Amino acid sequence: MGLQHKIALTLIKDIGPKLAKNLWLYFGSAEAVFSVGKAQLVEVEGIARKTAEAILNRRDKALELAENELDFIVKHNIEVLFYGDENYPKRLKNCY
């Protein structure tokens, strides 16, 4: 379930690497980003009201698309790394 939410976060329009990282750090996980409301989202640096609405309106579709990506990842035995993962390269943690 965790990987699906991480992938889904990258599939939401207007959420680039910097905002995704801000959301992840603020809420503690990708799963948490998908369970909060608009008022909580706009508290995150870089998340305007319009962006919060986009997240809320697109999160179900993003989760559906992420499920398809998971199938591809499993089928092709791909290792996926996200910011915060134990194996994520330390030097990349300083990059957007």
Beta strands, then each sheet from edge to edge (+ up, - down):
end
